[in-house]
C-alpha cells in the first residue's frame, strides 16, 4: 500500500509539476522544514501553486511563463526542457531557447538537427531550416562566415542592417537602413526608428480562479485551468496581453491578414505572425525589436537584442549621453565578417601553461596566448576548455555532451587516460553529437544511427540501402540469376521460389532451364 501511495504521488507530481521532483518523507507537520508546507500522505507538500526548494526549507511560487519572476531554478520546472532562474527571471539554459512553452536545444549553422525549430542562433525564426539533418540558411538568406544567416536584400532601397546584406547588388552599401548605390559616408538614422525592448515579463496568468477548463471558456478560448495554481492561464504557445491570450510569434494561429497579428510590425505569413526581416524576435516570442544599424564602422543600438547583427556575443553599451553602440563581450572578438566570435584565446598573454587560469587551457608559446587544445571548445560560462567526443577527459561531467561518457582508452593506449565517447547503444554523429543506435525499421534521423550493415535512414526509419533486400534482421544484396550466393533466401527474395543456391550460384535445379525473363525456371 505504501509503495502504491508513493507511485501515485510521483505520477501526480509528474503531470502537475506540483513539487518539481523534490520529495521529503514525513510523519507529522513538524517534520517539514518549509513554514507553509504540510505533511500529507507521508510527504511534505506545499499549498496549490507553490513548490518545494531542493533543500525542502521553502515553498516558492511556481512560474508558468518564460521571464516570470523567480529566485530558484525549481520554480521554472513547468517550462519543459532545460530551464534556469537567471537574474530573477525564468529563462532557458545555455544552448537552449524558448519555443512555444518549452526550452528546446538549439543548433547552429551546419550543426545536426532533426527539424526546422532546432536551427536557431540569432533571434530570427526564419533564418535557418533543417536540410538533410544539418542547419542551413533559408531561402533569401545568406551564410555569414560559419556562424549565422542574414536576410539578403534583392533590390536597391531594400531594408538592411549590414553592408553584407547588400552583397547581391552591385556597388551597394547599407546607408540609412537601406541598400543604396553610393560612396557617401554612412549617415546615422534617427534613434526613433528603434522600438525599446520591454524588459518587463508579465506572468501568463489570467486572474480567474478555476477548478476545470470549462470555468475558463467564457474568459478566453485560448486559456485553460492550470492544475498547478488553480487559475485560468494561457495555453502553451500563447501569451497574455491586456487580458487576452494571443498566439506567440511563429505559432500557427491560422491568421489570414496582417491585422490578425498582435505584435508590431504586424505581419501574417502562412498562418503565422512573424517579425519583419529587419527585426529580431524577443526571447519570449511576444514581440519584435528592430536590429541595430551600421554607422561609421559601428553598430548603433538601443538594446542587446539589436546587437545580434554582430552575433549573440555582442552587447549594447552606452558610450555617450546620446548614442549606444554594440561591442563584443569579454572573451570574444570581431572577425572579418563583422561577427563577434568566441576565440580559442583564453587570456591575453602567457609564457607557460601554468599562466593559463581557464581549466584545460594551454599556452601557445608562438603567439603568447592561452588557447584551448585541439578537440576542445571554450566555455567561458564554466571557465573551462571542454573536451569534444574523442578528446581526453577527467570524469563524466567534463564531457558536458548529451548521452556521452568519460571512458577508458583502448588497452594499447595509456591506461591512466580517458576520453569522451558516446554511451552504450549510442553512436557518434560528429564531435558534439551522440544519437541512439537503431536497427531495421527503428526510428532515426541520421544514417550513422543505422548500425546494421547495408542500412540507411530514410523518412525517419532505418531501411536497407538500394539494391539490398531485407532477410530476417539483415540486408542482403538483391540477386540475379547466376550471381554468387550463400543461402537460398538470397536467390528467392528476387527470383522465383524454384531457384536454388547451387555451387554458390543462384541457378535452376537439375532438369530445369532459365526462363526467358531470367527470373525463374522452366522444365527442359
Buried (B, 14 or more C-beta within 10 A) or exposed (E): EEEEEBEEBBEBBEEBBBBBBBBBEBEEEEBBBBEEBBBEEBBBBBEBBBBBBEEBEBBBBBBBBBBBEBEBBBBBBBBEBBBBBBEEBBBBBEBBBBBBBBBBBBBBBBBBBBEBBBBBBBBBBBBBBBEEBBBBBBEEBBBBBEBBBBBBBEEBEBBBBBBBBBBBBEEBBBBBBBBBEEEEEBEBBEEEEBBEBEEEBBBBBBEBEBEEEEBBEEBBEBBBBBBBBEBBBBBBBBBBBEEBBBBBBBBEBEBEEEEBBBBEBBBBEEEBBBBBBBBBBBBBBBBBBBBBBBBEEBBBBBBBBBBBBBBBBBBBEEEEEEEBBBBBBEBBEBBEBBBBBBBBBBBEEBEEEEEBEBBBBBBBEEEEBBBBBEBBBBBBEEEBBBBBBEBBBEEBEBBBBBBBBBBEBEEEEEEEEBBBBBBEEBBBBBBBBBBBBBEBEBEBBBBBBBBBEBBBBEEEBBBBBEEBBBBEEBBBBBBEBEBEBEEBBBBBBBBBEBBBBBEEBBBBEEEBEBBEEEEBBEEE
